[in-house]
Amino acid sequence: MNIQIFGTSKCFETKKAERYFKERGVKYQSIDVAKFGMSKGEFNNIKQAVGGVDKLININSKEKDLLALMKYLSPEDQEAKLLDHPKLLITPIVRSGKKATIGYQPEVWKDWD
């Protein structure tokens, strides 16, 4: 199992996800999405796994101006904005191959092999 956790250093939910895998002895790669971003390929795989770009947008983001703009953009433009401004993403995003979850979801992760 190759786990990637995309999150931010200040996100409590991201820290909980990291602790979940650490306690179970599962190795993971932690990526600070605010600092390093996400590749377009990773983004597309995650988007497909979770059911679309709209599921990735954090409606409680502190980036209120960008959030307001997102409502008026096409899905393609929303993707570009999310890649440019990863603070708009819901975190943590936990990925294992083609599977991915948004937020803290240990009930889903326990079934991943």
N, CA, C and O atoms as CSV, one atom per row, in Angstrom:
chain,resi,resn,atom,element,x,y,z
A,1,MET,N,N,0.851,-1.172,0.000
A,1,MET,CA,C,0.000,0.000,0.000
A,1,MET,C,C,0.899,1.237,0.000
A,1,MET,O,O,1.768,1.380,0.860
A,2,ASN,N,N,0.685,2.126,-0.968
A,2,ASN,CA,C,1.460,3.354,-1.100
A,2,ASN,C,C,0.538,4.532,-0.818
A,2,ASN,O,O,-0.211,4.963,-1.695
A,3,ILE,N,N,0.590,5.053,0.404
A,3,ILE,CA,C,-0.314,6.104,0.840
A,3,ILE,C,C,0.336,7.470,0.678
A,3,ILE,O,O,1.492,7.669,1.051
A,4,GLN,N,N,-0.415,8.404,0.119
A,4,GLN,CA,C,-0.004,9.792,0.056
A,4,GLN,C,C,-1.046,10.601,0.812
A,4,GLN,O,O,-2.248,10.409,0.624
A,5,ILE,N,N,-0.582,11.511,1.671
A,5,ILE,CA,C,-1.489,12.396,2.400
A,5,ILE,C,C,-1.167,13.822,1.986
A,5,ILE,O,O,-0.100,14.350,2.299
A,6,PHE,N,N,-2.108,14.438,1.277
A,6,PHE,CA,C,-1.972,15.835,0.884
A,6,PHE,C,C,-2.703,16.667,1.931
A,6,PHE,O,O,-3.898,16.477,2.162
A,7,GLY,N,N,-1.991,17.575,2.554
A,7,GLY,CA,C,-2.599,18.404,3.578
A,7,GLY,C,C,-1.738,19.614,3.852
A,7,GLY,O,O,-0.823,19.933,3.092
A,8,THR,N,N,-2.045,20.288,4.955
A,8,THR,CA,C,-1.239,21.434,5.368
A,8,THR,C,C,-0.737,21.198,6.788
A,8,THR,O,O,-1.317,20.422,7.548
A,9,SER,N,N,0.331,21.871,7.123
A,9,SER,CA,C,0.945,21.658,8.432
A,9,SER,C,C,0.051,22.120,9.579
A,9,SER,O,O,0.195,21.639,10.703
A,10,LYS,N,N,-0.863,23.038,9.314
A,10,LYS,CA,C,-1.732,23.562,10.373
A,10,LYS,C,C,-3.103,22.875,10.429
A,10,LYS,O,O,-3.933,23.225,11.268
A,11,CYS,N,N,-3.340,21.916,9.555
A,11,CYS,CA,C,-4.645,21.252,9.481
A,11,CYS,C,C,-4.744,20.122,10.510
A,11,CYS,O,O,-3.989,19.151,10.453
A,12,PHE,N,N,-5.668,20.259,11.434
A,12,PHE,CA,C,-5.877,19.260,12.480
A,12,PHE,C,C,-6.288,17.913,11.886
A,12,PHE,O,O,-5.825,16.869,12.346
A,13,GLU,N,N,-7.143,17.926,10.881
A,13,GLU,CA,C,-7.601,16.692,10.241
A,13,GLU,C,C,-6.444,15.961,9.545
A,13,GLU,O,O,-6.395,14.731,9.543
A,14,THR,N,N,-5.531,16.711,8.965
A,14,THR,CA,C,-4.360,16.111,8.329
A,14,THR,C,C,-3.497,15.406,9.369
A,14,THR,O,O,-3.020,14.294,9.138
A,15,LYS,N,N,-3.298,16.052,10.507
A,15,LYS,CA,C,-2.512,15.447,11.582
A,15,LYS,C,C,-3.175,14.175,12.098
A,15,LYS,O,O,-2.489,13.204,12.421
A,16,LYS,N,N,-4.507,14.174,12.178
A,16,LYS,CA,C,-5.230,12.969,12.600
A,16,LYS,C,C,-5.030,11.838,11.598
A,16,LYS,O,O,-4.849,10.685,11.991
A,17,ALA,N,N,-5.062,12.157,10.312
A,17,ALA,CA,C,-4.857,11.138,9.275
A,17,ALA,C,C,-3.452,10.556,9.364
A,17,ALA,O,O,-3.272,9.342,9.259
A,18,GLU,N,N,-2.462,11.412,9.555
A,18,GLU,CA,C,-1.090,10.930,9.682
A,18,GLU,C,C,-0.950,10.022,10.907
A,18,GLU,O,O,-0.287,8.986,10.849
A,19,ARG,N,N,-1.576,10.418,12.004
A,19,ARG,CA,C,-1.526,9.605,13.227
A,19,ARG,C,C,-2.206,8.255,13.007
A,19,ARG,O,O,-1.720,7.233,13.490
A,20,TYR,N,N,-3.328,8.242,12.281
A,20,TYR,CA,C,-4.050,7.000,11.990
A,20,TYR,C,C,-3.115,5.985,11.331
A,20,TYR,O,O,-3.034,4.839,11.774
A,21,PHE,N,N,-2.409,6.400,10.275
A,21,PHE,CA,C,-1.530,5.476,9.557
A,21,PHE,C,C,-0.286,5.126,10.369
A,21,PHE,O,O,0.183,3.988,10.332
A,22,LYS,N,N,0.240,6.088,11.090
A,22,LYS,CA,C,1.427,5.849,11.912
A,22,LYS,C,C,1.133,4.813,12.990
A,22,LYS,O,O,1.951,3.925,13.232
A,23,GLU,N,N,-0.026,4.914,13.643
A,23,GLU,CA,C,-0.399,3.972,14.703
A,23,GLU,C,C,-0.568,2.555,14.173
A,23,GLU,O,O,-0.414,1.598,14.933
A,24,ARG,N,N,-0.877,2.398,12.908
A,24,ARG,CA,C,-1.084,1.084,12.305
A,24,ARG,C,C,0.160,0.580,11.582
A,24,ARG,O,O,0.136,-0.481,10.959
A,25,GLY,N,N,1.238,1.337,11.666
A,25,GLY,CA,C,2.495,0.918,11.047
A,25,GLY,C,C,2.484,0.986,9.536
A,25,GLY,O,O,3.259,0.292,8.878
A,26,VAL,N,N,1.615,1.815,8.975
A,26,VAL,CA,C,1.527,1.959,7.523
A,26,VAL,C,C,2.371,3.155,7.104
A,26,VAL,O,O,2.168,4.271,7.582
A,27,LYS,N,N,3.314,2.908,6.209
A,27,LYS,CA,C,4.158,3.994,5.728
A,27,LYS,C,C,3.338,4.888,4.798
A,27,LYS,O,O,2.507,4.413,4.025
A,28,TYR,N,N,3.591,6.178,4.893
A,28,TYR,CA,C,2.885,7.141,4.058
A,28,TYR,C,C,3.828,8.267,3.676
A,28,TYR,O,O,4.856,8.493,4.315
A,29,GLN,N,N,3.452,8.961,2.624
A,29,GLN,CA,C,4.190,10.130,2.191
A,29,GLN,C,C,3.312,11.340,2.479
A,29,GLN,O,O,2.183,11.422,1.995
A,30,SER,N,N,3.823,12.269,3.257
A,30,SER,CA,C,3.075,13.470,3.600
A,30,SER,C,C,3.517,14.617,2.697
A,30,SER,O,O,4.709,14.906,2.593
A,31,ILE,N,N,2.560,15.265,2.049
A,31,ILE,CA,C,2.857,16.350,1.131
A,31,ILE,C,C,2.120,17.599,1.585
A,31,ILE,O,O,0.893,17.605,1.685
A,32,ASP,N,N,2.879,18.663,1.862
A,32,ASP,CA,C,2.274,19.943,2.240
A,32,ASP,C,C,1.779,20.596,0.957
A,32,ASP,O,O,2.553,21.182,0.200
A,33,VAL,N,N,0.490,20.485,0.731
A,33,VAL,CA,C,-0.094,20.933,-0.528
A,33,VAL,C,C,-0.019,22.463,-0.660
A,33,VAL,O,O,0.049,22.972,-1.779
A,34,ALA,N,N,-0.031,23.187,0.433
A,34,ALA,CA,C,0.075,24.646,0.375
A,34,ALA,C,C,1.467,25.075,-0.077
A,34,ALA,O,O,1.624,26.099,-0.742
A,35,LYS,N,N,2.470,24.287,0.289
A,35,LYS,CA,C,3.849,24.627,-0.037
A,35,LYS,C,C,4.279,24.061,-1.383
A,35,LYS,O,O,4.901,24.761,-2.182
A,36,PHE,N,N,3.952,22.797,-1.640
A,36,PHE,CA,C,4.439,22.107,-2.833
A,36,PHE,C,C,3.395,21.911,-3.924
A,36,PHE,O,O,3.746,21.584,-5.058
A,37,GLY,N,N,2.121,22.105,-3.603
A,37,GLY,CA,C,1.076,21.919,-4.588
A,37,GLY,C,C,0.869,20.457,-4.953
A,37,GLY,O,O,1.263,19.550,-4.220
A,38,MET,N,N,0.249,20.256,-6.091
A,38,MET,CA,C,-0.097,18.913,-6.554
A,38,MET,C,C,0.049,18.904,-8.075
A,38,MET,O,O,-0.309,19.873,-8.746
A,39,SER,N,N,0.571,17.813,-8.607
A,39,SER,CA,C,0.712,17.743,-10.068
A,39,SER,C,C,-0.660,17.588,-10.714
A,39,SER,O,O,-1.617,17.151,-10.074
A,40,LYS,N,N,-0.739,17.950,-11.981
A,40,LYS,CA,C,-2.007,17.847,-12.707
A,40,LYS,C,C,-2.469,16.391,-12.784
A,40,LYS,O,O,-3.663,16.109,-12.681
A,41,GLY,N,N,-1.525,15.472,-12.963
A,41,GLY,CA,C,-1.871,14.053,-13.024
A,41,GLY,C,C,-2.440,13.548,-11.714
A,41,GLY,O,O,-3.442,12.833,-11.704
A,42,GLU,N,N,-1.805,13.918,-10.602
A,42,GLU,CA,C,-2.316,13.536,-9.284
A,42,GLU,C,C,-3.702,14.132,-9.063
A,42,GLU,O,O,-4.617,13.463,-8.583
A,43,PHE,N,N,-3.832,15.400,-9.423
A,43,PHE,CA,C,-5.119,16.080,-9.259
A,43,PHE,C,C,-6.215,15.365,-10.041
A,43,PHE,O,O,-7.306,15.141,-9.516
A,44,ASN,N,N,-5.934,15.007,-11.287
A,44,ASN,CA,C,-6.938,14.333,-12.126
A,44,ASN,C,C,-7.327,12.970,-11.551
A,44,ASN,O,O,-8.506,12.615,-11.548
A,45,ASN,N,N,-6.342,12.200,-11.062
A,45,ASN,CA,C,-6.641,10.899,-10.455
A,45,ASN,C,C,-7.524,11.061,-9.214
A,45,ASN,O,O,-8.477,10.307,-9.017
A,46,ILE,N,N,-7.199,12.041,-8.391
A,46,ILE,CA,C,-7.978,12.279,-7.176
A,46,ILE,C,C,-9.386,12.758,-7.533
A,46,ILE,O,O,-10.372,12.315,-6.945
A,47,LYS,N,N,-9.462,13.657,-8.494
A,47,LYS,CA,C,-10.762,14.187,-8.932
A,47,LYS,C,C,-11.671,13.055,-9.403
A,47,LYS,O,O,-12.855,13.037,-9.067
A,48,GLN,N,N,-11.138,12.121,-10.168
A,48,GLN,CA,C,-11.931,10.991,-10.650
A,48,GLN,C,C,-12.342,10.081,-9.504
A,48,GLN,O,O,-13.466,9.578,-9.481
A,49,ALA,N,N,-11.444,9.867,-8.555
A,49,ALA,CA,C,-11.719,8.956,-7.447
A,49,ALA,C,C,-12.806,9.497,-6.513
A,49,ALA,O,O,-13.582,8.721,-5.953
A,50,VAL,N,N,-12.867,10.815,-6.343
A,50,VAL,CA,C,-13.827,11.382,-5.393
A,50,VAL,C,C,-15.130,11.838,-6.038
A,50,VAL,O,O,-16.101,12.126,-5.339
A,51,GLY,N,N,-15.156,11.904,-7.361
A,51,GLY,CA,C,-16.413,12.225,-8.028
A,51,GLY,C,C,-16.556,13.638,-8.539
A,51,GLY,O,O,-17.674,14.144,-8.643
A,52,GLY,N,N,-15.457,14.286,-8.861
A,52,GLY,CA,C,-15.542,15.599,-9.489
A,52,GLY,C,C,-14.840,16.705,-8.734
A,52,GLY,O,O,-14.540,16.593,-7.546
A,53,VAL,N,N,-14.589,17.774,-9.461
A,53,VAL,CA,C,-13.844,18.903,-8.916
A,53,VAL,C,C,-14.610,19.623,-7.811
A,53,VAL,O,O,-13.997,20.147,-6.881
A,54,ASP,N,N,-15.934,19.660,-7.897
A,54,ASP,CA,C,-16.731,20.377,-6.892
A,54,ASP,C,C,-16.608,19.761,-5.499
A,54,ASP,O,O,-16.809,20.452,-4.500
A,55,LYS,N,N,-16.281,18.479,-5.422
A,55,LYS,CA,C,-16.125,17.803,-4.128
A,55,LYS,C,C,-14.820,18.198,-3.424
A,55,LYS,O,O,-14.674,17.987,-2.221
A,56,LEU,N,N,-13.881,18.766,-4.174
A,56,LEU,CA,C,-12.572,19.122,-3.628
A,56,LEU,C,C,-12.509,20.536,-3.056
A,56,LEU,O,O,-11.569,20.872,-2.337
A,57,ILE,N,N,-13.499,21.359,-3.369
A,57,ILE,CA,C,-13.459,22.767,-2.971
A,57,ILE,C,C,-13.898,22.934,-1.524
A,57,ILE,O,O,-14.973,22.480,-1.130
A,58,ASN,N,N,-13.064,23.582,-0.749
A,58,ASN,CA,C,-13.350,23.853,0.662
A,58,ASN,C,C,-14.189,25.128,0.754
A,58,ASN,O,O,-13.666,26.233,0.606
A,59,ILE,N,N,-15.485,24.969,1.000
A,59,ILE,CA,C,-16.374,26.133,1.060
A,59,ILE,C,C,-16.147,26.968,2.323
A,59,ILE,O,O,-16.695,28.063,2.452
A,60,ASN,N,N,-15.346,26.455,3.247
A,60,ASN,CA,C,-15.026,27.192,4.474
A,60,ASN,C,C,-13.626,27.808,4.419
A,60,ASN,O,O,-13.085,28.212,5.448
A,61,SER,N,N,-13.048,27.880,3.234
A,61,SER,CA,C,-11.707,28.431,3.078
A,61,SER,C,C,-11.673,29.902,3.493
A,61,SER,O,O,-12.664,30.621,3.370
A,62,LYS,N,N,-10.515,30.330,3.984
A,62,LYS,CA,C,-10.341,31.730,4.355
A,62,LYS,C,C,-10.111,32.613,3.135
A,62,LYS,O,O,-10.113,33.840,3.240
A,63,GLU,N,N,-9.916,31.996,1.997
A,63,GLU,CA,C,-9.713,32.718,0.737
A,63,GLU,C,C,-11.083,33.084,0.150
A,63,GLU,O,O,-11.484,32.538,-0.878
A,64,LYS,N,N,-11.782,33.988,0.789
A,64,LYS,CA,C,-13.179,34.296,0.431
A,64,LYS,C,C,-13.331,34.848,-0.981
A,64,LYS,O,O,-14.293,34.505,-1.667
A,65,ASP,N,N,-12.399,35.700,-1.436
A,65,ASP,CA,C,-12.503,36.273,-2.774
A,65,ASP,C,C,-12.383,35.189,-3.844
A,65,ASP,O,O,-13.161,35.152,-4.797
A,66,LEU,N,N,-11.402,34.313,-3.674
A,66,LEU,CA,C,-11.228,33.216,-4.637
A,66,LEU,C,C,-12.411,32.258,-4.600
A,66,LEU,O,O,-12.841,31.744,-5.632
A,67,LEU,N,N,-12.927,32.027,-3.409
A,67,LEU,CA,C,-14.065,31.132,-3.253
A,67,LEU,C,C,-15.283,31.681,-3.983
A,67,LEU,O,O,-16.013,30.934,-4.634
A,68,ALA,N,N,-15.500,32.984,-3.872
A,68,ALA,CA,C,-16.621,33.623,-4.567
A,68,ALA,C,C,-16.437,33.511,-6.083
A,68,ALA,O,O,-17.402,33.282,-6.813
A,69,LEU,N,N,-15.222,33.670,-6.543
A,69,LEU,CA,C,-14.934,33.565,-7.975
A,69,LEU,C,C,-15.191,32.155,-8.499
A,69,LEU,O,O,-15.666,31.986,-9.622
A,70,MET,N,N,-14.880,31.146,-7.690
A,70,MET,CA,C,-15.021,29.747,-8.109
A,70,MET,C,C,-16.443,29.415,-8.557
A,70,MET,O,O,-16.631,28.565,-9.427
A,71,LYS,N,N,-17.428,30.062,-7.985
A,71,LYS,CA,C,-18.830,29.789,-8.327
A,71,LYS,C,C,-19.143,30.106,-9.780
A,71,LYS,O,O,-20.053,29.523,-10.368
A,72,TYR,N,N,-18.383,31.036,-10.359
A,72,TYR,CA,C,-18.683,31.512,-11.708
A,72,TYR,C,C,-17.771,30.922,-12.777
A,72,TYR,O,O,-17.899,31.256,-13.955
A,73,LEU,N,N,-16.864,30.061,-12.380
A,73,LEU,CA,C,-15.925,29.477,-13.332
A,73,LEU,C,C,-16.423,28.142,-13.863
A,73,LEU,O,O,-17.183,27.437,-13.199
A,74,SER,N,N,-15.983,27.806,-15.069
A,74,SER,CA,C,-16.276,26.492,-15.634
A,74,SER,C,C,-15.470,25.448,-14.858
A,74,SER,O,O,-14.491,25.795,-14.197
A,75,PRO,N,N,-15.869,24.172,-14.931
A,75,PRO,CA,C,-15.106,23.134,-14.229
A,75,PRO,C,C,-13.617,23.115,-14.604
A,75,PRO,O,O,-12.767,22.871,-13.749
A,76,GLU,N,N,-13.303,23.371,-15.873
A,76,GLU,CA,C,-11.901,23.382,-16.298
A,76,GLU,C,C,-11.142,24.530,-15.634
A,76,GLU,O,O,-10.005,24.358,-15.195
A,77,ASP,N,N,-11.779,25.702,-15.562
A,77,ASP,CA,C,-11.143,26.852,-14.923
A,77,ASP,C,C,-11.050,26.657,-13.408
A,77,ASP,O,O,-10.100,27.121,-12.776
A,78,GLN,N,N,-12.038,25.969,-12.826
A,78,GLN,CA,C,-11.973,25.660,-11.397
A,78,GLN,C,C,-10.770,24.773,-11.100
A,78,GLN,O,O,-10.076,24.971,-10.103
A,79,GLU,N,N,-10.526,23.791,-11.973
A,79,GLU,CA,C,-9.370,22.906,-11.800
A,79,GLU,C,C,-8.073,23.706,-11.820
A,79,GLU,O,O,-7.196,23.504,-10.981
A,80,ALA,N,N,-7.961,24.615,-12.784
A,80,ALA,CA,C,-6.750,25.435,-12.897
A,80,ALA,C,C,-6.567,26.293,-11.644
A,80,ALA,O,O,-5.450,26.432,-11.146
A,81,LYS,N,N,-7.650,26.864,-11.137
A,81,LYS,CA,C,-7.579,27.689,-9.922
A,81,LYS,C,C,-7.159,26.861,-8.718
A,81,LYS,O,O,-6.351,27.311,-7.906
A,82,LEU,N,N,-7.704,25.645,-8.596
A,82,LEU,CA,C,-7.345,24.783,-7.476
A,82,LEU,C,C,-5.868,24.382,-7.534
A,82,LEU,O,O,-5.209,24.289,-6.498
A,83,LEU,N,N,-5.358,24.151,-8.721
A,83,LEU,CA,C,-3.944,23.811,-8.863
A,83,LEU,C,C,-3.061,25.008,-8.517
A,83,LEU,O,O,-1.989,24.842,-7.935
A,84,ASP,N,N,-3.510,26.218,-8.876
A,84,ASP,CA,C,-2.748,27.432,-8.573
A,84,ASP,C,C,-2.877,27.865,-7.114
A,84,ASP,O,O,-1.966,28.474,-6.553
A,85,HIS,N,N,-4.030,27.542,-6.503
A,85,HIS,CA,C,-4.324,27.971,-5.132
A,85,HIS,C,C,-4.780,26.768,-4.304
A,85,HIS,O,O,-5.971,26.630,-4.024
A,86,PRO,N,N,-3.847,25.898,-3.909
A,86,PRO,CA,C,-4.216,24.672,-3.207
A,86,PRO,C,C,-4.838,24.890,-1.824
A,86,PRO,O,O,-5.351,23.944,-1.228
A,87,LYS,N,N,-4.801,26.116,-1.309
A,87,LYS,CA,C,-5.445,26.380,-0.023
A,87,LYS,C,C,-6.973,26.289,-0.137
A,87,LYS,O,O,-7.673,26.289,0.875
A,88,LEU,N,N,-7.479,26.214,-1.356
A,88,LEU,CA,C,-8.915,26.058,-1.577
A,88,LEU,C,C,-9.355,24.595,-1.493
A,88,LEU,O,O,-10.552,24.308,-1.522
A,89,LEU,N,N,-8.406,23.673,-1.390
A,89,LEU,CA,C,-8.725,22.248,-1.325
A,89,LEU,C,C,-9.132,21.831,0.086
A,89,LEU,O,O,-8.616,22.354,1.074
A,90,ILE,N,N,-10.055,20.891,0.163
A,90,ILE,CA,C,-10.375,20.267,1.445
A,90,ILE,C,C,-9.223,19.330,1.785
A,90,ILE,O,O,-8.768,18.564,0.935
A,91,THR,N,N,-8.756,19.392,3.019
A,91,THR,CA,C,-7.665,18.509,3.436
A,91,THR,C,C,-8.086,17.708,4.655
A,91,THR,O,O,-8.944,18.159,5.413
A,92,PRO,N,N,-7.514,16.548,4.862
A,92,PRO,CA,C,-6.501,15.915,4.035
A,92,PRO,C,C,-7.126,15.202,2.839
A,92,PRO,O,O,-8.281,14.777,2.870
A,93,ILE,N,N,-6.326,15.087,1.795
A,93,ILE,CA,C,-6.671,14.228,0.671
A,93,ILE,C,C,-5.746,13.025,0.812
A,93,ILE,O,O,-4.525,13.159,0.741
A,94,VAL,N,N,-6.330,11.861,1.009
A,94,VAL,CA,C,-5.540,10.641,1.209
A,94,VAL,C,C,-5.707,9.779,-0.036
A,94,VAL,O,O,-6.824,9.493,-0.468
A,95,ARG,N,N,-4.577,9.373,-0.603
A,95,ARG,CA,C,-4.595,8.647,-1.870
A,95,ARG,C,C,-3.794,7.367,-1.758
A,95,ARG,O,O,-2.710,7.341,-1.175
A,96,SER,N,N,-4.342,6.313,-2.324
A,96,SER,CA,C,-3.641,5.042,-2.450
A,96,SER,C,C,-3.940,4.506,-3.846
A,96,SER,O,O,-5.010,3.946,-4.084
A,97,GLY,N,N,-2.999,4.677,-4.763
A,97,GLY,CA,C,-3.218,4.253,-6.139
A,97,GLY,C,C,-4.349,5.047,-6.770
A,97,GLY,O,O,-4.298,6.275,-6.836
A,98,LYS,N,N,-5.373,4.335,-7.235
A,98,LYS,CA,C,-6.520,4.990,-7.876
A,98,LYS,C,C,-7.607,5.367,-6.879
A,98,LYS,O,O,-8.598,5.997,-7.250
A,99,LYS,N,N,-7.430,4.987,-5.610
A,99,LYS,CA,C,-8.420,5.305,-4.575
A,99,LYS,C,C,-8.025,6.598,-3.885
A,99,LYS,O,O,-6.840,6.889,-3.724
A,100,ALA,N,N,-9.024,7.373,-3.476
A,100,ALA,CA,C,-8.744,8.611,-2.752
A,100,ALA,C,C,-9.941,8.989,-1.893
A,100,ALA,O,O,-11.084,8.658,-2.208
A,101,THR,N,N,-9.653,9.688,-0.802
A,101,THR,CA,C,-10.701,10.216,0.063
A,101,THR,C,C,-10.382,11.671,0.381
A,101,THR,O,O,-9.242,12.121,0.272
A,102,ILE,N,N,-11.411,12.379,0.771
A,102,ILE,CA,C,-11.270,13.766,1.198
A,102,ILE,C,C,-11.692,13.826,2.655
A,102,ILE,O,O,-12.747,13.313,3.028
A,103,GLY,N,N,-10.860,14.455,3.475
A,103,GLY,CA,C,-11.177,14.559,4.891
A,103,GLY,C,C,-10.728,13.320,5.647
A,103,GLY,O,O,-10.131,12.406,5.078
A,104,TYR,N,N,-11.024,13.306,6.925
A,104,TYR,CA,C,-10.636,12.201,7.798
A,104,TYR,C,C,-11.668,11.093,7.681
A,104,TYR,O,O,-12.794,11.245,8.154
A,105,GLN,N,N,-11.298,9.970,7.055
A,105,GLN,CA,C,-12.236,8.877,6.794
A,105,GLN,C,C,-11.626,7.515,7.117
A,105,GLN,O,O,-11.402,6.717,6.207
A,106,PRO,N,N,-11.351,7.231,8.396
A,106,PRO,CA,C,-10.723,5.947,8.748
A,106,PRO,C,C,-11.590,4.731,8.407
A,106,PRO,O,O,-11.062,3.639,8.198
A,107,GLU,N,N,-12.901,4.907,8.350
A,107,GLU,CA,C,-13.776,3.777,8.003
A,107,GLU,C,C,-13.551,3.309,6.565
A,107,GLU,O,O,-13.785,2.142,6.251
A,108,VAL,N,N,-13.098,4.210,5.693
A,108,VAL,CA,C,-12.782,3.838,4.311
A,108,VAL,C,C,-11.357,3.280,4.242
A,108,VAL,O,O,-11.116,2.283,3.560
A,109,TRP,N,N,-10.425,3.908,4.935
A,109,TRP,CA,C,-9.012,3.512,4.872
A,109,TRP,C,C,-8.792,2.106,5.400
A,109,TRP,O,O,-7.902,1.408,4.913
A,110,LYS,N,N,-9.568,1.669,6.375
A,110,LYS,CA,C,-9.330,0.332,6.952
A,110,LYS,C,C,-9.565,-0.777,5.935
A,110,LYS,O,O,-9.046,-1.880,6.102
A,111,ASP,N,N,-10.340,-0.506,4.880
A,111,ASP,CA,C,-10.625,-1.503,3.854
A,111,ASP,C,C,-9.619,-1.473,2.700
A,111,ASP,O,O,-9.679,-2.315,1.804
A,112,TRP,N,N,-8.702,-0.511,2.719
A,112,TRP,CA,C,-7.693,-0.445,1.667
A,112,TRP,C,C,-6.627,-1.505,1.919
A,112,TRP,O,O,-6.137,-1.653,3.038
A,113,ASP,N,N,-6.277,-2.231,0.882
A,113,ASP,CA,C,-5.219,-3.252,1.003
A,113,ASP,C,C,-3.955,-2.747,0.364
A,113,ASP,O,O,-2.944,-3.449,0.356
